[in-house]
Amino acid sequence: MRTRIVSLLDQIGFGSPPESITPSDPSPVRVAASAVVSVTGLVLLVPNLFPVLDGGGAFSVALGLVGALVAIGLVAVGGLLYYSGFSDRNAARIAVWNLLGVVVLGGVMLAHAYAQNRLSGGIAPSMFTVGNLLAIGAAAHVIIGVYDARRVRAEQLARERRRTAVLNRVLRHNLRNEAQVLAGHADIVAGVPDEAQIRRSAAVLQRSADTVGSLAEGAKTISRERDRGPEEYTPTDPAAVLESAVEHARDRFPETSFEFDAPDDLDGTVRASDGLRTALDELLENAAEHGDPPVEASVRILPDAVELSVTDRGDGVPAHERDVVAGETDITQLTHGSGLGLWVAKTVADTHRGSLSFSETEDSTTVTLSVPRA
């Protein structure tokens, strides 16, 4: 029996806690969500005990016991929710469903009672009726919340699988191209005695080797960003991060002019990982290598987000690369892109619950990384 219960809990998401969730590492959102469900059960337990303690009729006592058991179950579910495999966001979703059941059903019942003038007397039986039905309604909405959270999680996993499949295709296409370059110039080096040609081929081999190394590093960065825990996102000054990235880009690309612009009275903090800096490094590198100077980096504060933009004067990001990163077109031999820099930036935007967007004018291209304000 115990094995079957544990199996059932695992199936609905209340199995063993993930390694990142321990009592010594509580999440405020998770604690609040668990507390809401448990407190709901405790509050609704009181009116359901009235007929049991008052020694009412057998039917009333039976209803009270059912309601009390359901309320106790809510208290237990609150504890299980804290240790469950649900993300903090989905735990909060379950708690909201629980409150929705209490508020909506309770409001309807009180409105009916008021309309029928039943609040003028016999308050104890009315409290029992309300408490009994609310306990059952809250439990039903918790179940709805659990399945809603599982649906959301399934959609998230499906999106992750699609992104992983796209990333794998990008890597395969780019690695196949570089392998062909490496093999071709290796044959040249092996069969041509001309030293000038050998030097040219050696330079190409070095560039291809650097490209392969960059692809490997980009894939590693994307994987690391997707695996980050909530504790790695801390209050961050985005303007300071962008300014630091610009200074680093000036050192790496001394032949390119970089300009940085941020409001003097800047007041905007975000919760970010160090992946934000990595994404900005990639955008600045892309602008320096593929655009014309000057490269402009700017910060814009919105009511609910901070926009970090990089603008260059060149031809900009090819349309097919933008469409692939945005998921608007499939990858083919002609649309696979030239690297993973934009994918790194897109992954960082997604994991920060932000966005990556592109805009163009006649003489410039702007890539904007938007991150929600803390």
NUDO-114959 format. One record per residue (C-alpha): chain; z, y, x negated; residue number from 1. Coordinates in nm, 4 decimals, padded with zeros to 6 digits. Layout:
<nodes>
{A {Z Y X} NUM}
...
</nodes>
This chain:
<nodes>
{A {00.0000 00.0000 00.0000} 1}
{A {00.0945 00.2437 -00.2770} 2}
{A {-00.2381 00.1780 -00.4504} 3}
{A {-00.4279 00.2506 -00.1290} 4}
{A {-00.2377 00.5765 -00.0772} 5}
{A {-00.3066 00.6880 -00.4354} 6}
{A {-00.6738 00.5972 -00.3919} 7}
{A {-00.6907 00.7998 -00.0698} 8}
{A {-00.5307 01.1008 -00.2406} 9}
{A {-00.7831 01.0754 -00.5237} 10}
{A {-01.0718 01.0660 -00.2772} 11}
{A {-00.9677 01.3869 -00.0993} 12}
{A {-00.8840 01.5740 -00.4192} 13}
{A {-00.5060 01.5278 -00.4431} 14}
{A {-00.5138 01.2865 -00.7350} 15}
{A {-00.3788 01.3190 -01.0852} 16}
{A {-00.3593 01.6786 -01.2092} 17}
{A {-00.6143 01.7911 -01.4668} 18}
{A {-00.4862 01.8251 -01.8211} 19}
{A {-00.5069 02.2042 -01.8046} 20}
{A {-00.2599 02.2219 -01.5120} 21}
{A {00.1028 02.1616 -01.6028} 22}
{A {00.4310 02.3114 -01.4816} 23}
{A {00.4571 02.4967 -01.8149} 24}
{A {00.1188 02.6613 -01.7611} 25}
{A {00.1262 02.7860 -01.3993} 26}
{A {-00.1530 02.9892 -01.2479} 27}
{A {-00.0302 03.2693 -01.0169} 28}
{A {-00.3125 03.1959 -00.7725} 29}
{A {-00.2296 02.8258 -00.7678} 30}
{A {00.1438 02.8891 -00.7273} 31}
{A {00.0788 03.1318 -00.4408} 32}
{A {-00.1599 02.8925 -00.2629} 33}
{A {00.0843 02.6027 -00.2903} 34}
{A {00.3747 02.8216 -00.1766} 35}
{A {00.1838 02.9437 00.1294} 36}
{A {00.1217 02.5898 00.2532} 37}
{A {00.4768 02.4709 00.1796} 38}
{A {00.6424 02.7783 00.3339} 39}
{A {00.4266 02.7339 00.6443} 40}
{A {00.5659 02.3829 00.6780} 41}
{A {00.9264 02.4987 00.6271} 42}
{A {00.8959 02.7777 00.8852} 43}
{A {00.7377 02.5498 01.1449} 44}
{A {00.9950 02.2782 01.0805} 45}
{A {01.2728 02.4858 01.2426} 46}
{A {01.1381 02.5138 01.6005} 47}
{A {01.0297 02.1506 01.5972} 48}
{A {01.3896 02.0446 01.5311} 49}
{A {01.5240 02.2275 01.8408} 50}
{A {01.4773 01.9431 02.0936} 51}
{A {01.6001 01.6862 01.8408} 52}
{A {01.9209 01.8769 01.7647} 53}
{A {01.9789 01.9823 02.1283} 54}
{A {01.9415 01.6271 02.2541} 55}
{A {01.6594 01.7007 02.4977} 56}
{A {01.4594 01.4476 02.6931} 57}
{A {01.3010 01.1506 02.5192} 58}
{A {00.9523 01.2966 02.5466} 59}
{A {01.0617 01.6322 02.4025} 60}
{A {01.2449 01.4586 02.1183} 61}
{A {00.9350 01.2514 02.0416} 62}
{A {00.7172 01.5629 02.0331} 63}
{A {00.9730 01.7365 01.8142} 64}
{A {00.9783 01.4465 01.5696} 65}
{A {00.5992 01.4433 01.5494} 66}
{A {00.5919 01.8171 01.4857} 67}
{A {00.8732 01.7901 01.2296} 68}
{A {00.6920 01.5136 01.0421} 69}
{A {00.3729 01.7203 01.0372} 70}
{A {00.5678 02.0230 00.9101} 71}
{A {00.7305 01.8132 00.6374} 72}
{A {00.3839 01.6866 00.5514} 73}
{A {00.2702 02.0473 00.5036} 74}
{A {00.5604 02.1055 00.2639} 75}
{A {00.4534 01.7987 00.0652} 76}
{A {00.0864 01.9005 00.0697} 77}
{A {00.1839 02.2361 -00.0795} 78}
{A {00.3358 02.0551 -00.3765} 79}
{A {00.0404 01.8197 -00.4071} 80}
{A {-00.1981 02.1148 -00.3987} 81}
{A {-00.0393 02.2587 -00.7135} 82}
{A {-00.0991 01.9342 -00.9054} 83}
{A {-00.4348 01.8542 -00.7446} 84}
{A {-00.7754 01.8499 -00.9069} 85}
{A {-00.8899 02.1510 -00.7035} 86}
{A {-00.9722 02.4693 -00.8930} 87}
{A {-00.7523 02.7752 -00.8373} 88}
{A {-01.0206 02.9303 -00.6208} 89}
{A {-01.0499 02.6232 -00.3990} 90}
{A {-00.6706 02.5896 -00.3784} 91}
{A {-00.6637 02.9463 -00.2449} 92}
{A {-00.9397 02.8518 -00.0009} 93}
{A {-00.7235 02.5711 00.1395} 94}
{A {-00.4260 02.8076 00.1745} 95}
{A {-00.6424 03.0593 00.3616} 96}
{A {-00.7585 02.7894 00.6019} 97}
{A {-00.3928 02.7001 00.6592} 98}
{A {-00.3031 03.0621 00.7409} 99}
{A {-00.6115 03.0953 00.9589} 100}
{A {-00.4925 02.8039 01.1719} 101}
{A {-00.1485 02.9591 01.2152} 102}
{A {-00.2693 03.3128 01.2869} 103}
{A {-00.5543 03.2270 01.5235} 104}
{A {-00.3802 02.9540 01.7214} 105}
{A {-00.0497 03.1414 01.7250} 106}
{A {-00.2170 03.4601 01.8437} 107}
{A {-00.3989 03.2812 02.1244} 108}
{A {-00.0811 03.1060 02.2395} 109}
{A {00.1295 03.4218 02.2351} 110}
{A {-00.1414 03.6096 02.4236} 111}
{A {-00.1451 03.3408 02.6940} 112}
{A {00.2338 03.3383 02.7129} 113}
{A {00.2443 03.7158 02.7446} 114}
{A {-00.0270 03.7160 03.0110} 115}
{A {00.1679 03.4598 03.2146} 116}
{A {00.4991 03.6473 03.1717} 117}
{A {00.6642 03.3516 03.0007} 118}
{A {00.8309 03.5465 02.7232} 119}
{A {01.0930 03.6947 02.9515} 120}
{A {01.3142 03.3868 02.9530} 121}
{A {01.3556 03.0384 02.8091} 122}
{A {01.2747 03.1492 02.4572} 123}
{A {01.3904 02.8246 02.2935} 124}
{A {01.1421 02.6015 02.4807} 125}
{A {00.8677 02.8583 02.4132} 126}
{A {00.9478 02.8568 02.0425} 127}
{A {00.9407 02.4796 02.0410} 128}
{A {00.6014 02.4684 02.2116} 129}
{A {00.4566 02.7298 01.9794} 130}
{A {00.6079 02.5691 01.6704} 131}
{A {00.4945 02.2210 01.7681} 132}
{A {00.1344 02.3191 01.8290} 133}
{A {00.1221 02.5503 01.5284} 134}
{A {00.2386 02.2722 01.2976} 135}
{A {-00.0362 02.0443 01.4217} 136}
{A {-00.2918 02.3274 01.4105} 137}
{A {-00.1912 02.4261 01.0566} 138}
{A {-00.2183 02.0656 00.9394} 139}
{A {-00.5615 02.0339 01.0996} 140}
{A {-00.6782 02.3512 00.9266} 141}
{A {-00.5448 02.2296 00.5914} 142}
{A {-00.7600 01.9194 00.6353} 143}
{A {-01.0558 02.1437 00.7201} 144}
{A {-00.9768 02.3506 00.4113} 145}
{A {-00.9694 02.0420 00.1898} 146}
{A {-01.3121 01.9315 00.3067} 147}
{A {-01.4447 02.2870 00.2788} 148}
{A {-01.3161 02.3053 -00.0798} 149}
{A {-01.4783 01.9701 -00.1560} 150}
{A {-01.8074 02.0977 -00.0114} 151}
{A {-01.7903 02.4090 -00.2289} 152}
{A {-01.7088 02.1983 -00.5333} 153}
{A {-02.0009 01.9662 -00.4591} 154}
{A {-02.2333 02.2675 -00.4424} 155}
{A {-02.0926 02.3961 -00.7724} 156}
{A {-02.1512 02.0586 -00.9364} 157}
{A {-02.5057 02.0485 -00.7999} 158}
{A {-02.5755 02.3928 -00.9485} 159}
{A {-02.4264 02.2822 -01.2800} 160}
{A {-02.6480 01.9734 -01.2824} 161}
{A {-02.9553 02.1875 -01.2176} 162}
{A {-02.8581 02.4286 -01.4960} 163}
{A {-02.7949 02.1412 -01.7347} 164}
{A {-03.1320 01.9886 -01.6496} 165}
{A {-03.3052 02.3226 -01.7101} 166}
{A {-03.1224 02.3706 -02.0405} 167}
{A {-03.2205 02.0209 -02.1512} 168}
{A {-03.5859 02.0965 -02.0765} 169}
{A {-03.5646 02.4236 -02.2704} 170}
{A {-03.4176 02.2434 -02.5698} 171}
{A {-03.6736 01.9632 -02.5546} 172}
{A {-03.9690 02.2029 -02.5392} 173}
{A {-03.8441 02.4260 -02.8200} 174}
{A {-03.7335 02.1399 -03.0443} 175}
{A {-04.0653 01.9618 -02.9915} 176}
{A {-04.2542 02.2752 -03.0937} 177}
{A {-04.0411 02.3283 -03.4040} 178}
{A {-04.0714 01.9603 -03.4980} 179}
{A {-04.4497 01.9925 -03.4869} 180}
{A {-04.4334 02.3020 -03.7087} 181}
{A {-04.2018 02.1277 -03.9551} 182}
{A {-04.4197 01.8172 -03.9694} 183}
{A {-04.7427 02.0149 -04.0113} 184}
{A {-04.6173 02.2298 -04.2969} 185}
{A {-04.4444 01.9349 -04.4604} 186}
{A {-04.7889 01.7704 -04.4779} 187}
{A {-04.9305 02.0897 -04.6299} 188}
{A {-04.6582 02.1020 -04.8935} 189}
{A {-04.7137 01.7360 -04.9748} 190}
{A {-05.0934 01.7505 -04.9987} 191}
{A {-05.1910 02.0998 -05.1196} 192}
{A {-05.1445 02.1913 -05.4875} 193}
{A {-05.1967 02.5641 -05.4193} 194}
{A {-04.8655 02.7323 -05.5052} 195}
{A {-04.9324 03.0326 -05.2813} 196}
{A {-04.9905 02.8049 -04.9831} 197}
{A {-04.6793 02.6081 -05.0690} 198}
{A {-04.4752 02.9295 -05.0734} 199}
{A {-04.6154 03.0324 -04.7345} 200}
{A {-04.5399 02.6912 -04.5892} 201}
{A {-04.1923 02.6950 -04.7398} 202}
{A {-04.1259 03.0267 -04.5642} 203}
{A {-04.2462 02.8800 -04.2345} 204}
{A {-04.0285 02.5734 -04.2886} 205}
{A {-03.7285 02.7977 -04.3476} 206}
{A {-03.7950 02.9937 -04.0274} 207}
{A {-03.8305 02.6736 -03.8272} 208}
{A {-03.5099 02.5358 -03.9750} 209}
{A {-03.3338 02.8600 -03.8801} 210}
{A {-03.4743 02.8321 -03.5282} 211}
{A {-03.3485 02.4758 -03.4903} 212}
{A {-03.0070 02.5840 -03.6160} 213}
{A {-03.0055 02.8730 -03.3693} 214}
{A {-03.0929 02.6384 -03.0830} 215}
{A {-02.8083 02.4057 -03.1788} 216}
{A {-02.5639 02.6967 -03.2001} 217}
{A {-02.6835 02.8333 -02.8657} 218}
{A {-02.6381 02.4967 -02.6956} 219}
{A {-02.2890 02.4700 -02.8443} 220}
{A {-02.2003 02.8185 -02.7198} 221}
{A {-02.3228 02.7411 -02.3679} 222}
{A {-02.1235 02.4174 -02.3578} 223}
{A {-01.8099 02.5907 -02.4864} 224}
{A {-01.8435 02.8710 -02.2327} 225}
{A {-01.8692 02.6285 -01.9416} 226}
{A {-01.5597 02.4402 -02.0573} 227}
{A {-01.3296 02.7424 -02.0862} 228}
{A {-00.9982 02.7345 -01.9029} 229}
{A {-00.8601 03.0272 -01.6993} 230}
{A {-00.6068 03.1032 -01.9733} 231}
{A {-00.8933 03.2092 -02.2036} 232}
{A {-00.9847 03.5030 -01.9793} 233}
{A {-00.7672 03.8014 -02.0680} 234}
{A {-00.7669 04.1743 -01.9804} 235}
{A {-01.0409 04.3277 -02.1946} 236}
{A {-01.1857 04.6726 -02.2568} 237}
{A {-01.5609 04.6071 -02.2121} 238}
{A {-01.6628 04.9359 -02.3750} 239}
{A {-01.4728 04.8452 -02.6916} 240}
{A {-01.6392 04.5023 -02.6967} 241}
{A {-01.9864 04.6540 -02.6598} 242}
{A {-01.9186 04.9202 -02.9241} 243}
{A {-01.8019 04.6515 -03.1667} 244}
{A {-02.1158 04.4471 -03.0939} 245}
{A {-02.3320 04.7534 -03.1646} 246}
{A {-02.1602 04.8100 -03.5009} 247}
{A {-02.2216 04.4455 -03.5892} 248}
{A {-02.5884 04.4772 -03.4887} 249}
{A {-02.6285 04.7840 -03.7124} 250}
{A {-02.5078 04.5771 -04.0066} 251}
{A {-02.7404 04.2876 -03.9229} 252}
{A {-03.0484 04.4988 -03.8495} 253}
{A {-03.0261 04.8106 -04.0710} 254}
{A {-03.3911 04.8949 -04.0065} 255}
{A {-03.3252 04.9336 -03.6323} 256}
{A {-03.1624 05.2397 -03.4769} 257}
{A {-02.8815 05.1641 -03.2300} 258}
{A {-02.7271 05.4139 -02.9897} 259}
{A {-02.4028 05.3652 -02.7961} 260}
{A {-02.3085 05.5593 -02.4851} 261}
{A {-01.9901 05.5344 -02.2775} 262}
{A {-01.8099 05.7865 -02.0539} 263}
{A {-01.5277 05.9776 -02.2235} 264}
{A {-01.2901 05.9090 -01.9340} 265}
{A {-01.3778 05.5411 -01.9177} 266}
{A {-01.1250 05.3456 -01.7115} 267}
{A {-01.2412 04.9941 -01.6432} 268}
{A {-01.0864 04.6652 -01.7494} 269}
{A {-01.2290 04.3176 -01.6977} 270}
{A {-01.0910 03.9678 -01.7423} 271}
{A {-01.3121 03.8201 -02.0101} 272}
{A {-01.3301 03.5540 -02.2767} 273}
{A {-01.4652 03.6073 -02.6269} 274}
{A {-01.7921 03.4772 -02.4825} 275}
{A {-01.8557 03.8309 -02.3553} 276}
{A {-01.8969 03.9496 -02.7139} 277}
{A {-02.1284 03.6566 -02.7890} 278}
{A {-02.3501 03.7451 -02.4923} 279}
{A {-02.3731 04.1102 -02.6001} 280}
{A {-02.4582 04.0033 -02.9567} 281}
{A {-02.7445 03.7949 -02.8169} 282}
{A {-02.8795 04.0810 -02.6045} 283}
{A {-02.8676 04.3265 -02.8949} 284}
{A {-03.0333 04.0746 -03.1278} 285}
{A {-03.3070 04.0110 -02.8725} 286}
{A {-03.3714 04.3861 -02.8403} 287}
{A {-03.3762 04.4374 -03.2186} 288}
{A {-03.6127 04.1476 -03.2863} 289}
{A {-03.8537 04.1826 -02.9951} 290}
{A {-03.8368 04.5501 -02.8980} 291}
{A {-03.8950 04.8869 -03.0596} 292}
{A {-03.6181 05.1252 -03.1636} 293}
{A {-03.4053 05.2912 -03.0640} 294}
{A {-03.1951 05.0238 -02.8952} 295}
{A {-02.9568 05.1846 -02.6470} 296}
{A {-02.6296 05.0228 -02.5385} 297}
{A {-02.4416 05.1787 -02.2490} 298}
{A {-02.1461 05.1238 -02.0175} 299}
{A {-02.1335 05.2094 -01.6486} 300}
{A {-01.8231 05.1799 -01.4308} 301}
{A {-01.8708 05.0846 -01.0654} 302}
{A {-01.5966 05.0516 -00.8004} 303}
{A {-01.5888 04.6726 -00.8319} 304}
{A {-01.7719 04.5953 -01.1573} 305}
{A {-01.8549 04.7103 -01.5089} 306}
{A {-02.2200 04.7148 -01.6170} 307}
{A {-02.3055 04.6645 -01.9841} 308}
{A {-02.6711 04.7475 -02.0492} 309}
{A {-02.9050 04.7089 -02.3475} 310}
{A {-03.2356 04.9001 -02.3437} 311}
{A {-03.5265 04.8798 -02.5874} 312}
{A {-03.8658 05.0511 -02.6064} 313}
{A {-04.0836 04.7477 -02.6647} 314}
{A {-04.2767 04.5207 -02.4345} 315}
{A {-03.9478 04.3805 -02.3092} 316}
{A {-03.8547 04.0309 -02.2074} 317}
{A {-04.1655 03.8363 -02.1012} 318}
{A {-04.1830 03.7923 -01.7245} 319}
{A {-04.2016 03.4142 -01.7480} 320}
{A {-03.8805 03.4018 -01.9542} 321}
{A {-03.6998 03.6233 -01.7034} 322}
{A {-03.8171 03.4048 -01.4173} 323}
{A {-03.7059 03.0853 -01.5912} 324}
{A {-03.3590 03.2231 -01.6691} 325}
{A {-03.3251 03.3529 -01.3129} 326}
{A {-03.4286 03.0125 -01.1763} 327}
{A {-03.7351 03.1553 -01.0025} 328}
{A {-03.9862 02.9304 -01.1785} 329}
{A {-03.9926 02.5860 -01.3349} 330}
{A {-04.0157 02.5261 -01.7079} 331}
{A {-04.3569 02.4285 -01.8389} 332}
{A {-04.5153 02.4188 -02.1810} 333}
{A {-04.6126 02.7834 -02.1260} 334}
{A {-04.2884 02.9119 -01.9706} 335}
{A {-04.0108 02.7451 -02.1669} 336}
{A {-03.9067 03.0587 -02.3543} 337}
{A {-03.8533 03.1208 -02.7220} 338}
{A {-03.4819 03.0550 -02.7596} 339}
{A {-03.1430 03.0319 -02.5935} 340}
{A {-03.0205 03.3903 -02.6310} 341}
{A {-03.0857 03.4838 -02.2686} 342}
{A {-02.9433 03.1503 -02.1549} 343}
{A {-02.6216 03.2252 -02.3424} 344}
{A {-02.5997 03.5663 -02.1736} 345}
{A {-02.6756 03.4142 -01.8311} 346}
{A {-02.4102 03.1454 -01.8774} 347}
{A {-02.1505 03.4049 -01.9785} 348}
{A {-02.2398 03.6129 -01.6723} 349}
{A {-02.2021 03.3100 -01.4450} 350}
{A {-01.8703 03.1946 -01.5913} 351}
{A {-01.7345 03.5500 -01.5549} 352}
{A {-01.8552 03.5551 -01.1912} 353}
{A {-02.0923 03.8344 -01.2814} 354}
{A {-02.4684 03.8662 -01.3054} 355}
{A {-02.7531 03.9182 -01.5515} 356}
{A {-03.0383 04.1397 -01.4343} 357}
{A {-03.3582 04.2899 -01.5749} 358}
{A {-03.5281 04.6212 -01.5025} 359}
{A {-03.8366 04.7874 -01.6479} 360}
{A {-03.9963 05.1297 -01.6712} 361}
{A {-04.3310 05.2225 -01.8232} 362}
{A {-04.1881 05.2373 -02.1750} 363}
{A {-03.8596 05.0450 -02.1738} 364}
{A {-03.6818 04.7293 -02.0659} 365}
{A {-03.3142 04.7068 -01.9739} 366}
{A {-03.1011 04.3942 -01.9541} 367}
{A {-02.7713 04.4457 -01.7700} 368}
{A {-02.4683 04.2184 -01.7832} 369}
{A {-02.2369 04.2940 -01.4901} 370}
{A {-01.8751 04.1719 -01.4883} 371}
{A {-01.6206 04.2171 -01.2042} 372}
{A {-01.3392 04.4626 -01.2716} 373}
{A {-00.9903 04.3215 -01.3132} 374}
</nodes>
